């Protein structure tokens, strides 16, 4: 037999990793763990434990404490008590603690990798070569931030006590993604690991003790969903950071709606893996293996939808099947294994159920003829072809080693198929044409796009989703902002709302001279003045009770029409930043021409002094956001790979805005301007105190080259219109700057499509103070960052 023949027939022998060190650590703890609270191990309040097992064998690894509300309360109190001392440390001291954690993770890297594989079932190669090095990278990267915060985020401060809930697919890595930025920005933490995989979080608690991290700064409370629920609802928590399913994300959003907790959600995905006919097919197949069979497909950004250009579909399917036949599935501690065990039986059953459903809906199922262990929780790599875009397996997240394949003909069709999902976490584009790749990447509704690569992550590059994949980012500069708030905002007083004057019947108007010509104000929708669908108006009174006029009483249909007009105007987001700036400057010019006239009308409601200030500051504010339009741009990250990551700040889409009551002109423009300067379209509900400002604004808009539908204004009862905007699935974000009850309402009512919410939490915002009423805080909420990874260099 020749050397070539021997090479081709050679089989991999077993290469088992030695688990003795990890098992010895478990034994030293008697295979039983309490919570880590205030720097020490603490037995659960109710002395209840549950087992965690090795999914590859079913063997019990340890018993772990079942956290209760009492345990969560103890941990939150410890974190609160530790907060002042942690924040009073010098930035350099905090940096040194983070650096020490990074070094200690490296020191214990093999032990942590083995423990992760035992508890999770993922191949040791992935734990050893990907997860643990990236854990250390996150702590190293964030060790650099404490000393830079004052320069890079002036006027911002830590949220306070942060509750964090992480999933079971990357237990230690998700911990690092959350704890590192939280500590770097001066927060203290209570973290709940997943019920299935708590061991490496407990090992990290051990590492925190080793480096002498101050007691209470990091607390680990284990348990099931009820423990997480107790953490979410605890009144002593200032922020919740959650990674997990979209369904649980909705529940958390609802549970936190009545609180002032800041919230970030990294949720599910159904990521497209797009391969064009000019792609290097062999490289694309290798990328696909990493994209869908990495960690048994138990990855939120897994490339689970294969979109193939029709001309190469048959050839590509053949190459994929050949490659699947070479995959090795087996004991995850074997270093020669590609696919390990599924984390739990309930997940294994879900995968099988969804595959069966896909076949019932017409998909063709193909699995390679490779041996699958009879012991343990395993599912073979699976290819479902002839999948219809509306099929369950093309729409629902399977979270397993299952690939759903379909074809497209043109780049436009590829984009339509890729965006045909409620999710928007990640995507891959494979093409030898950089023009095609970047043209498609720019149109994908996804927070991360990998070009000719897949599953690349770095601490310097943000990761997170669009739409029902959540909001907020992990990593990078934008990831730090999730743990910071404007310092003034944390101590701002509550809004004291006063009831508006009750409308007087129009026939009671006292008018004994020559009748005045009524000032007729209409709604402003799609660049046109329109009458309200209701056919009714509401009376608007001055501060002295005098009737100033009537404003249209908008209703649900008017809001729907306004949203439709805003959607049609989304080409505004594709206009150059320079062009958007020019329109805003023109708007300022025209507002200035009519300033005295507008101020005179507003003065009847807010007084002459405030009215003049509102007009003057509005013009300044327009200039500011015209300046920001082409300066608040993205970045090019240089991660430690052969890639650059283009961090592109993209508009969110259509934004509903509920304007503040007491500054009718300045409050409205302070919210609308940052949104449209970044390319969003807006449906605004103006102040009920003086909705007649609409008549002045639409006349200025119409003479300022603002495209139809970019700004739409619907007057009426704010509470009623707010409900329609919050519930509308074609609205991507809702901003509400009125009272606390309204803030609670928009957070609760907008759960359906998990639209982004930005509110004043019922606190006073001084719109006349540039530090509060203008700037980066509003711009940060006007964009979402898409990181496009592009191969670069040798």
FIKOL-255432 format. One line per field, with one value per residue (C-alpha): x, y, z; residue number from 0; residue in one letter; chain. Coordinates in pm, whole numbers. Layout:
// residues N
X	X ...
Y	Y ...
Z	Z ...
num	NUM ...
residuo	a ...
cadena	A ...
// end
This chain:
// residues 794
X	0 136 185 -106 -333 -229 -297 -641 -746 -595 -846 -816 -732 -873 -698 -869 -811 -727 -1011 -844 -768 -1124 -1270 -1031 -1155 -1511 -1407 -1239 -1578 -1745 -1926 -2166 -2167 -2348 -2372 -2076 -2199 -1993 -1668 -1755 -1945 -2294 -2546 -2884 -3153 -3376 -3098 -3222 -2983 -3010 -2772 -2565 -2450 -2208 -2435 -2198 -2242 -2532 -2309 -2364 -2089 -2205 -2500 -2558 -2760 -3113 -3135 -3442 -3559 -3383 -3052 -3091 -3170 -2856 -2644 -2796 -2740 -2377 -2334 -2497 -2277 -1964 -2054 -1925 -1583 -1550 -1633 -1402 -1102 -875 -933 -588 -676 -986 -777 -533 -811 -936 -582 -537 -856 -727 -395 -563 -794 -487 -315 -614 -702 -678 -875 -1146 -1163 -1206 -1465 -1658 -1659 -1764 -2057 -2166 -2075 -1889 -1566 -1257 -1090 -1350 -1332 -952 -875 -1168 -1374 -1113 -865 -1152 -1251 -900 -909 -1224 -1071 -747 -934 -1157 -864 -769 -1094 -1116 -834 -986 -1351 -1328 -1172 -1385 -1721 -1724 -2031 -2121 -2131 -2193 -2549 -2490 -2585 -2616 -2812 -2684 -2838 -2643 -2723 -2577 -2414 -2104 -2116 -1781 -1752 -2095 -1989 -1679 -1879 -2095 -1880 -1573 -1746 -1961 -1655 -1456 -1726 -1755 -2062 -2101 -2258 -2501 -2480 -2703 -2553 -2769 -2921 -2760 -2406 -2323 -1978 -1744 -1927 -1855 -1496 -1479 -1601 -1305 -1074 -1222 -1127 -778 -707 -850 -1138 -1320 -1607 -1945 -1815 -1901 -2170 -2279 -2625 -2718 -3064 -3337 -3571 -3733 -3395 -3354 -3705 -3624 -3313 -3504 -3774 -3546 -3591 -3226 -3098 -3025 -2968 -3048 -2831 -2977 -2865 -3107 -3426 -3653 -3949 -3770 -3645 -4006 -4093 -3799 -3896 -4247 -4121 -3891 -4137 -4257 -3907 -3628 -3392 -3177 -3210 -3001 -3112 -2909 -3166 -3226 -3129 -3191 -2882 -2849 -2535 -2532 -2310 -2283 -2182 -1840 -1745 -1456 -1685 -1433 -1365 -1735 -1804 -1538 -1696 -2036 -1906 -1793 -2112 -2366 -2187 -1970 -2086 -2340 -2527 -2616 -2516 -2748 -2570 -2536 -2560 -2866 -3022 -2813 -2897 -2726 -2724 -2925 -2649 -2419 -2678 -2628 -2250 -2247 -2484 -2253 -1952 -2143 -2250 -1894 -1768 -2042 -1928 -1587 -1722 -1654 -1917 -1837 -1704 -1632 -1314 -1161 -939 -1013 -1389 -1578 -1925 -1995 -2308 -2632 -2657 -2974 -3243 -3510 -3298 -3230 -3604 -3674 -3423 -3576 -3929 -3844 -3661 -3964 -4185 -3960 -3984 -4361 -4367 -4181 -3810 -3570 -3360 -3006 -2766 -2417 -2339 -2110 -2115 -2311 -2249 -2533 -2463 -2517 -2711 -2606 -2768 -2601 -2526 -2836 -2905 -3261 -3292 -3587 -3692 -3965 -3886 -4203 -4131 -4096 -3733 -3660 -3826 -3779 -3450 -3369 -3050 -2900 -2676 -2945 -2897 -3198 -3104 -3280 -3182 -3189 -3118 -3015 -2850 -3179 -3361 -3082 -3131 -3509 -3474 -3208 -3426 -3736 -3721 -3817 -3456 -3149 -2844 -2581 -2520 -2245 -2176 -1942 -1831 -1502 -1646 -1594 -1853 -2119 -2025 -2041 -2346 -2535 -2390 -2517 -2874 -2886 -3086 -2825 -2596 -2294 -2203 -1905 -1766 -1585 -1546 -1772 -1804 -1530 -1560 -1341 -1371 -1305 -1591 -1954 -2190 -2569 -2882 -3151 -3526 -3632 -3270 -3267 -3093 -2776 -2428 -2166 -1805 -1649 -1719 -2092 -2084 -1950 -2238 -2474 -2326 -2310 -2566 -2542 -2453 -2717 -2989 -2943 -3032 -3287 -3613 -3943 -4177 -4474 -4741 -5037 -5371 -5433 -5724 -6051 -6175 -6461 -6743 -6679 -7023 -6928 -6668 -6729 -6689 -6889 -6696 -6615 -6551 -6182 -6065 -6002 -5645 -5696 -5423 -5407 -5205 -4879 -4843 -4630 -4542 -4907 -5148 -5429 -5752 -5790 -5974 -6190 -6328 -6293 -6070 -5956 -5955 -5620 -5617 -5357 -5217 -5499 -5769 -5820 -5907 -5614 -5759 -5831 -5594 -5690 -5786 -5577 -5665 -5535 -5585 -5391 -5101 -5112 -5107 -4815 -4616 -4680 -4557 -4248 -4173 -4197 -3945 -3672 -3458 -3370 -3140 -2953 -2898 -2545 -2481 -2376 -2712 -2900 -2693 -2776 -3148 -3117 -2923 -3191 -3454 -3272 -3256 -3631 -3718 -3505 -3701 -4025 -3882 -4055 -4392 -4365 -4239 -4531 -4777 -4603 -4585 -4959 -4895 -4546 -4481 -4273 -3936 -3960 -4106 -3815 -3569 -3737 -3708 -3349 -3231 -3421 -3221 -2898 -3005 -3076 -2726 -2580 -2746 -2667 -2305 -2336 -2494 -2162 -1943 -2112 -1982 -1845 -1504 -1266 -1162 -838 -905 -625 -716 -661 -966 -1091 -1435 -1624 -1845 -2117 -2371 -2700 -3041 -3284 -3571 -3903 -3913 -4228 -4177 -4401 -4290 -4257 -4544 -4378 -4150 -4376 -4119 -3781 -3887 -4022 -3717 -3474 -3612 -3691 -3360 -3115 -3335 -3358 -2997 -2894 -3128 -3436 -3792 -4025 -4388 -4417 -4698 -4651 -4721 -5089 -5029 -4966 -5017 -5079 -4700 -4764 -4902 -4584 -4350 -4503 -4490 -4118 -4060 -4233 -3993 -3677 -3644 -3724 -3841 -4205 -4262 -3935 -4119 -4488 -4685 -5012 -5183 -5436 -5454 -5098 -5198 -5417 -5176 -4884 -5060 -5102 -4741 -4607 -4807 -4735 -4502 -4368 -4233 -3873 -3825 -4036 -3919 -4134 -4037 -4341 -4438 -4352 -4685 -4624 -4271 -4412 -4684 -4454 -4221 -4513 -4709 -4411 -4318 -4471 -4179 -3935 -3887 -3617 -3744 -3588 -3761 -3689 -3817 -4052 -3758 -3716 -3500 -3398 -3433 -3278 -2952 -2728 -2573 -2913 -3115 -2866 -2577 -2441 -2700 -2969 -2747 -2654 -3024 -3068 -2839 -2759 -2408 -2349 -2004 -1899 -1595 -1382 -1061 -763 -388 -171
Y	0 341 629 813 512 474 842 825 520 636 675 899 719 832 1129 1167 1472 1394 1524 1442 1801 1917 1614 1664 2022 1892 1636 1901 2067 1737 1755 2005 2381 2663 3015 3252 3560 3839 3661 3333 3012 3022 2739 2800 2946 2642 2381 2266 2138 2007 1789 1887 1603 1527 1516 1280 1008 1111 1080 1323 1582 1776 1904 2277 2514 2604 2978 3137 3496 3503 3399 3661 3924 3831 3860 4193 4336 4222 4385 4707 4718 4664 4933 5250 5102 4952 5285 5475 5272 5451 5355 5200 4977 4847 4792 4580 4358 4295 4226 3980 3798 3769 3628 3381 3259 3192 3016 2784 2760 2382 2313 2558 2412 2056 2163 2348 2044 1810 2030 2145 1860 2074 1936 2006 2159 2435 2496 2490 2680 2922 2978 3011 3224 3458 3472 3592 3836 4000 4059 4187 4422 4559 4600 4883 5073 5197 5448 5577 5617 5976 6082 5867 5887 6223 6283 5913 5693 5326 5193 5043 4685 4473 4148 3920 3600 3384 3077 2729 2727 2934 2937 3093 3309 3464 3531 3715 3912 4044 4067 4227 4545 4569 4572 4799 5065 5050 4829 4536 4212 3936 3669 3366 3097 2854 2567 2310 2453 2625 2479 2720 3017 2865 2808 3178 3262 3059 3265 3590 3471 3380 3729 3896 4070 4272 4083 4149 4285 3958 3727 3400 3262 2932 2801 2755 3004 3100 3222 3436 3571 3673 3855 4035 4152 4254 4626 4664 4585 4882 4696 4356 4201 3885 3641 3366 3294 3560 3421 3471 3809 3920 3802 3997 4309 4283 4215 4518 4759 4911 4966 5201 4911 4955 4650 4484 4169 3935 3689 3426 3415 3240 3356 3328 3180 3322 3165 3326 3143 3311 3203 2972 2676 2469 2759 2830 2469 2488 2811 2643 2357 2615 2816 2544 2248 2447 2365 2120 2412 2537 2889 3189 3318 2976 2992 2771 2895 2812 3037 2909 3072 2841 2782 2615 2447 2086 2110 2276 2024 1746 1913 1968 1604 1486 1707 1590 1234 1324 1482 1290 1278 1134 1189 1563 1511 1339 1596 1434 1493 1755 1729 1663 1604 1802 1980 1815 1565 1832 2008 1683 1611 1964 1922 1590 1732 2028 1811 1582 1884 2014 1682 1682 2024 1891 1915 1637 1514 1386 1266 1120 756 819 636 802 693 496 639 1005 1283 1303 1422 1370 1663 1709 1873 1970 2064 2187 2397 2654 3003 2993 2649 2613 2501 2819 3047 2896 2869 2497 2540 2216 2073 2119 2313 2431 2489 2691 2867 3216 3361 3724 3929 4110 3781 3670 3981 3934 3573 3661 3932 3711 3647 3818 3783 3983 3862 3762 3666 3533 3637 3436 3585 3658 3999 4255 4473 4204 4118 4471 4563 4271 4318 4675 4558 4273 4333 4184 4312 4116 4022 3801 3828 3511 3405 3302 3300 3553 3740 3984 4192 4512 4446 4478 4181 4199 4192 4381 4331 4030 3927 4194 4524 4641 4516 4295 4402 4710 5070 5023 4731 4961 5202 4927 4964 5345 5624 6004 6107 6383 6140 5910 6192 6382 6456 6299 6477 6629 6617 6853 6780 6965 7205 7029 7105 7350 7285 7498 7658 7821 8041 8407 8596 8926 9119 9040 8665 8576 8354 8016 7895 7552 7305 6960 6646 6617 6274 6177 6539 6639 6826 6581 6592 6346 6023 6090 6411 6577 6844 6927 7276 7431 7693 7948 7987 8234 7995 8177 7952 7955 7725 7362 7079 6760 6462 6184 5818 5466 5499 5825 5657 5363 5604 5792 5471 5363 5702 5675 5330 5455 5729 5494 5595 5890 5652 5582 5952 6070 6220 6540 6566 6510 6784 7025 6968 7034 7355 7467 7384 7606 7886 7874 7841 8147 8346 8272 8274 8583 8474 8125 8257 8495 8209 7979 8260 8236 7895 7910 8284 8522 8444 8066 8099 8310 8070 7772 7922 8039 7707 7510 7682 7610 7248 7206 7334 7089 6785 6905 6908 6561 6413 6356 6329 6070 5789 5438 5287 5031 4776 4583 4250 3995 3812 3858 4083 4431 4487 4781 4915 5090 5306 5240 5400 5193 5255 5411 5577 5672 5981 6093 6450 6626 6847 7161 7259 7230 7333 7263 6930 6801 6905 6778 6428 6439 6594 6328 6057 6207 6328 5962 5857 5740 5837 5963 5959 6226 6300 6663 6816 6823 7160 7323 7082 7382 7395 7133 7401 7605 7308 7151 7482 7503 7137 7189 7470 7293 7005 6746 6437 6340 6103 6159 6348 6282 6457 6327 6539 6414 6235 6125 5826 5683 5750 5619 5284 5243 5340 5107 4810 4870 4600 4827 5074 4985 5206 5421 5721 5860 6166 6245 6100 5774 5608 5664 5523 5208 5186 5204 4940 4709 4767 4733 4377 4231 4300 4392 4738 4949 5181 5510 5700 5958 5706 5980 6203 6569 6654 7019 7074 7419 7267 7146 6884 6724 6802 6736 6519 6166 6023 6084 5989 5658 5571 5678 5411 5043 4924 4662 4502 4379 4151 4162 3963 4197 4142 3835
Z	0 -97 147 -17 24 389 447 288 491 819 1100 1399 1719 2053 2216 2553 2771 3135 3356 3688 3791 3728 3907 4198 4237 4249 4507 4725 4748 4829 4494 4658 4606 4775 4640 4630 4817 4969 4889 5063 5001 5146 5183 5020 5245 5204 5188 4846 4578 4223 4022 3722 3497 3215 2905 2726 2990 3210 3516 3800 3842 4147 4348 4324 4540 4432 4483 4637 4671 5010 4850 4578 4840 5034 4718 4614 4962 4948 4607 4730 5038 4826 4572 4746 4824 4474 4312 4544 4429 4188 3824 3820 4116 3938 3626 3825 3958 3605 3490 3777 3676 3318 3437 3668 3391 3180 3467 3513 3144 3108 3425 3318 2966 3096 3352 3080 2852 3133 3228 2881 2644 2389 2236 2442 2135 2137 2512 2511 2191 2159 2474 2749 2549 2465 2833 2917 2624 2760 3100 2947 2714 2987 3223 2990 3031 3394 3347 3022 3127 3245 2916 2686 2868 3045 3257 3278 3585 3670 3685 4031 4119 3804 3778 3503 3367 3123 2908 2898 2553 2643 3023 3110 2800 2858 3217 3094 2835 3117 3428 3265 3135 3450 3677 3446 3465 3845 3896 4132 4012 4100 3830 3782 3557 3362 3555 3321 3338 3668 3739 3559 3711 4051 3944 3853 4204 4329 4104 4239 4587 4468 4333 4642 4467 4737 4897 4739 4409 4229 4365 4202 4281 4117 4047 3790 3624 3952 4077 3768 3813 4170 4047 3772 4013 4300 4371 4468 4118 3890 3563 3416 3143 2993 2727 2633 2444 2297 2494 2826 2706 2660 3011 3154 2961 3107 3458 3456 3290 3616 3748 3649 3571 3266 3041 2771 2591 2369 2240 1973 1609 1280 1096 717 561 207 -60 -404 -720 -734 -380 -300 -231 -38 199 227 326 598 717 715 930 1183 1138 1212 1374 1614 1969 1821 1668 2015 1922 1904 1592 1424 1043 1050 720 414 117 -200 -539 -759 -1017 -761 -537 -651 -650 -310 -154 -273 -113 212 228 160 442 679 621 767 1086 1406 1680 2019 2372 2399 2604 2300 2125 1787 1810 1605 1758 2123 2328 2344 2677 2811 2717 2688 2426 2239 2223 2096 1813 1704 1723 1500 1246 1225 1176 898 715 759 592 288 366 269 561 508 776 724 788 1083 1416 1697 2058 2208 2553 2622 2450 2084 1764 1426 1193 980 645 555 188 -21 275 211 351 563 708 1082 1044 844 1098 1445 1626 1654 1859 1738 1459 1192 869 663 296 26 -296 -446 -792 -744 -468 -413 -356 -122 90 97 210 465 619 614 988 1311 1425 1331 1519 1264 902 675 316 92 -238 -410 -507 -233 -405 -382 -24 114 -95 58 408 421 353 603 920 1149 1421 1297 940 861 509 393 755 1040 1418 1484 1814 2000 2315 2118 1874 1972 1941 1953 1747 1563 1597 1811 1862 2131 2184 2350 2272 2435 2391 2241 2329 2280 2525 2797 2748 2863 3212 3221 3259 3250 3606 3615 3509 3809 4049 3837 4023 3924 3683 3866 3602 3628 3463 3140 3120 3045 2696 2684 2439 2134 2153 2485 2323 2422 2097 2070 1806 1447 1435 1410 1130 1284 1265 1112 1205 1050 1106 913 752 453 380 356 580 651 844 1132 1066 1373 1225 1566 1716 2068 2209 2305 2580 2683 3031 3107 2989 2660 2367 2123 1861 1790 1710 1524 1741 1592 1636 1562 1188 1178 1359 1118 823 976 1034 675 551 772 635 279 364 489 191 416 601 277 206 271 612 435 260 585 745 463 508 881 825 581 843 1096 844 780 1148 1217 959 1143 1495 1630 1493 1644 1978 1999 1960 2210 2465 2521 2679 2835 2870 2661 2821 2779 2429 2309 2473 2307 1961 2012 2158 1893 1621 1808 1855 1485 1412 1664 1511 1160 1279 1433 1119 944 1255 1473 1263 1304 1363 1221 1482 1457 1632 1678 1355 983 974 1033 1182 1040 1320 1121 1303 1129 1186 1389 1146 1237 1578 1767 1984 2271 2335 2671 2782 2914 2624 2317 2056 2215 2367 2038 1837 2103 2040 1670 1560 1687 1538 1190 1187 1209 925 1116 1030 1302 1407 1676 1920 2029 2368 2455 2618 2280 1988 1760 1718 1447 1217 1244 1207 900 720 801 705 371 278 398 148 415 221 264 552 737 1010 1073 1347 1492 1756 2006 2336 2403 2617 2342 2056 2261 2301 1926 1858 2127 1999 1628 1493 1217 1474 1560 1866 2091 2290 2569 2774 2983 3323 3495 3416 3046 3072 3231 2966 2662 2805 2874 2554 2318 2413 2095 1864 2145 2000 2157 2432 2546 2826 3091 3349 3467 3563 3483 3181 3158 2784 2822 2954 2673 2901 2959 2648 2371 2260 2265 2503 2241 1948 2114 2122 1757 1610 1630 1555 1287 1292 948 965 649 581 577 547 549
num	0 1 2 3 4 5 6 7 8 9 10 11 12 13 14 15 16 17 18 19 20 21 22 23 24 25 26 27 28 29 30 31 32 33 34 35 36 37 38 39 40 41 42 43 44 45 46 47 48 49 50 51 52 53 54 55 56 57 58 59 60 61 62 63 64 65 66 67 68 69 70 71 72 73 74 75 76 77 78 79 80 81 82 83 84 85 86 87 88 89 90 91 92 93 94 95 96 97 98 99 100 101 102 103 104 105 106 107 108 109 110 111 112 113 114 115 116 117 118 119 120 121 122 123 124 125 126 127 128 129 130 131 132 133 134 135 136 137 138 139 140 141 142 143 144 145 146 147 148 149 150 151 152 153 154 155 156 157 158 159 160 161 162 163 164 165 166 167 168 169 170 171 172 173 174 175 176 177 178 179 180 181 182 183 184 185 186 187 188 189 190 191 192 193 194 195 196 197 198 199 200 201 202 203 204 205 206 207 208 209 210 211 212 213 214 215 216 217 218 219 220 221 222 223 224 225 226 227 228 229 230 231 232 233 234 235 236 237 238 239 240 241 242 243 244 245 246 247 248 249 250 251 252 253 254 255 256 257 258 259 260 261 262 263 264 265 266 267 268 269 270 271 272 273 274 275 276 277 278 279 280 281 282 283 284 285 286 287 288 289 290 291 292 293 294 295 296 297 298 299 300 301 302 303 304 305 306 307 308 309 310 311 312 313 314 315 316 317 318 319 320 321 322 323 324 325 326 327 328 329 330 331 332 333 334 335 336 337 338 339 340 341 342 343 344 345 346 347 348 349 350 351 352 353 354 355 356 357 358 359 360 361 362 363 364 365 366 367 368 369 370 371 372 373 374 375 376 377 378 379 380 381 382 383 384 385 386 387 388 389 390 391 392 393 394 395 396 397 398 399 400 401 402 403 404 405 406 407 408 409 410 411 412 413 414 415 416 417 418 419 420 421 422 423 424 425 426 427 428 429 430 431 432 433 434 435 436 437 438 439 440 441 442 443 444 445 446 447 448 449 450 451 452 453 454 455 456 457 458 459 460 461 462 463 464 465 466 467 468 469 470 471 472 473 474 475 476 477 478 479 480 481 482 483 484 485 486 487 488 489 490 491 492 493 494 495 496 497 498 499 500 501 502 503 504 505 506 507 508 509 510 511 512 513 514 515 516 517 518 519 520 521 522 523 524 525 526 527 528 529 530 531 532 533 534 535 536 537 538 539 540 541 542 543 544 545 546 547 548 549 550 551 552 553 554 555 556 557 558 559 560 561 562 563 564 565 566 567 568 569 570 571 572 573 574 575 576 577 578 579 580 581 582 583 584 585 586 587 588 589 590 591 592 593 594 595 596 597 598 599 600 601 602 603 604 605 606 607 608 609 610 611 612 613 614 615 616 617 618 619 620 621 622 623 624 625 626 627 628 629 630 631 632 633 634 635 636 637 638 639 640 641 642 643 644 645 646 647 648 649 650 651 652 653 654 655 656 657 658 659 660 661 662 663 664 665 666 667 668 669 670 671 672 673 674 675 676 677 678 679 680 681 682 683 684 685 686 687 688 689 690 691 692 693 694 695 696 697 698 699 700 701 702 703 704 705 706 707 708 709 710 711 712 713 714 715 716 717 718 719 720 721 722 723 724 725 726 727 728 729 730 731 732 733 734 735 736 737 738 739 740 741 742 743 744 745 746 747 748 749 750 751 752 753 754 755 756 757 758 759 760 761 762 763 764 765 766 767 768 769 770 771 772 773 774 775 776 777 778 779 780 781 782 783 784 785 786 787 788 789 790 791 792 793
residuo	x x x x x x x x x x x x x x x x x x x x x x x x x x x x x x x x x x x x x x x x x x x x x x x x x x x x x x x x x x x x x x x x x x x x x x x x x x x x x x x x x x x x x x x x x x x x x x x x x x x x x x x x x x x x x x x x x x x x x x x x x x x x x x x x x x x x x x x x x x x x x x x x x x x x x x x x x x x x x x x x x x x x x x x x x x x x x x x x x x x x x x x x x x x x x x x x x x x x x x x x x x x x x x x x x x x x x x x x x x x x x x x x x x x x x x x x x x x x x x x x x x x x x x x x x x x x x x x x x x x x x x x x x x x x x x x x x x x x x x x x x x x x x x x x x x x x x x x x x x x x x x x x x x x x x x x x x x x x x x x x x x x x x x x x x x x x x x x x x x x x x x x x x x x x x x x x x x x x x x x x x x x x x x x x x x x x x x x x x x x x x x x x x x x x x x x x x x x x x x x x x x x x x x x x x x x x x x x x x x x x x x x x x x x x x x x x x x x x x x x x x x x x x x x x x x x x x x x x x x x x x x x x x x x x x x x x x x x x x x x x x x x x x x x x x x x x x x x x x x x x x x x x x x x x x x x x x x x x x x x x x x x x x x x x x x x x x x x x x x x x x x x x x x x x x x x x x x x x x x x x x x x x x x x x x x x x x x x x x x x x x x x x x x x x x x x x x x x x x x x x x x x x x x x x x x x x x x x x x x x x x x x x x x x x x x x x x x x x x x x x x x x x x x x x x x x x x x x x x x x x x x x x x x x x x x x x x x x x x x x x x x x x x x x x x x x x x x x x x x x x x x x x x x x x x x x x x x x x x x x x x x x x x x x x x x x x x x x x x x x x x x x x x x x x x x x x x x x x x x x x x x x x x x x x x x x x x x x x x x x x x x x x x x x x x x x x x x
cadena	A A A A A A A A A A A A A A A A A A A A A A A A A A A A A A A A A A A A A A A A A A A A A A A A A A A A A A A A A A A A A A A A A A A A A A A A A A A A A A A A A A A A A A A A A A A A A A A A A A A A A A A A A A A A A A A A A A A A A A A A A A A A A A A A A A A A A A A A A A A A A A A A A A A A A A A A A A A A A A A A A A A A A A A A A A A A A A A A A A A A A A A A A A A A A A A A A A A A A A A A A A A A A A A A A A A A A A A A A A A A A A A A A A A A A A A A A A A A A A A A A A A A A A A A A A A A A A A A A A A A A A A A A A A A A A A A A A A A A A A A A A A A A A A A A A A A A A A A A A A A A A A A A A A A A A A A A A A A A A A A A A A A A A A A A A A A A A A A A A A A A A A A A A A A A A A A A A A A A A A A A A A A A A A A A A A A A A A A A A A A A A A A A A A A A A A A A A A A A A A A A A A A A A A A A A A A A A A A A A A A A A A A A A A A A A A A A A A A A A A A A A A A A A A A A A A A A A A A A A A A A A A A A A A A A A A A A A A A A A A A A A A A A A A A A A A A A A A A A A A A A A A A A A A A A A A A A A A A A A A A A A A A A A A A A A A A A A A A A A A A A A A A A A A A A A A A A A A A A A A A A A A A A A A A A A A A A A A A A A A A A A A A A A A A A A A A A A A A A A A A A A A A A A A A A A A A A A A A A A A A A A A A A A A A A A A A A A A A A A A A A A A A A A A A A A A A A A A A A A A A A A A A A A A A A A A A A A A A A A A A A A A A A A A A A A A A A A A A A A A A A A A A A A A A A A A A A A A A A A A A A A A A A A A A A A A A A A A A A A A A A A A A A A A A A A A A A A A A A A A A A A A A A A A A A A A A A A A A A A A A A A A A A A A A A A A A A A
// end
